[in-house]
Amino acid sequence: MPTVLLIEDDPAVSEGLCLGLSRHGHRVEPAEDGERGLALLESLNPDLVLLDLMLPGIDGFEVCRRIRAAGSVPVIMLTARGDDFDVVGGLEAGADDYVVKPVRPRVLDARIRAVLRRHQAVGEQDQVRHGDLLVDRSALVVSKADTPVGLTPTELRLLLELSRVPGRVFSRQQLLELVWEHDFLGDSRLVDACVQRLRAKIEDVPADPVYIRTVRGFGYRFGPV
């Protein structure tokens, strides 16, 4: 049974999500603010965090940054609006996915399970070196110049998909389907924000990338080729 830490200050929303997700087989532990959520993160060791962005005290953006600094637990952010500021800010803070409230528990359950599948991805047999970047597909470990690179499950899955066939161009929609398992016309901001975070970790000069290159008007490809 997956353990979900729900950080949500609205009692009615929190109660509804706890009840709905429990019926879908999740153990949900609620926290009413960021401080309580961060304290529970250490003691609970959840499989996933559901994080409301508009929290009293420490806001959801800062909570997400602290969660990401502490480890690689997946984060799905909850936002009351689909505004660019909320969505992009949350993704840049390190969220793996987002949903706009109100959301039906069965829809949220599907998103949670997709994120958890990425977190538990099955490796492949090879170690592949690209320049000074080593991708170990069996151990699910990435190192650069023999130094381990800390990636979130979503960042790792994105790198594995892009590097599977160097030189192949992936559209943003293809990457949404492969990495996020979104089988509808999804939000390309998920892809772009994750690419930015990944570049910051594996590129010498993120603004002039060698490994993850933009194909303007279409998507991304992995290099060098």
Secondary structure, DSSP 8 states (H G I E B T S, - for coil): --EEEEE-S-HHHHHHHHHHHHHTT-EEEEESSHHHHHHHHHHH--SEEEEESS-SSS-HHHHHHHHHHH----EEEEESS--HHHHHHHHHHT-SEEEESS--HHHHHHHHHHHHHHHT----S-EEEETTEEEETTTTEEEETTEE----HHHHHHHHHHHTSTT-EEEHHHHIIIII---SS--HHHHHHHHHHHHHHH-SSTTS-SSEEEETTTEEEE---
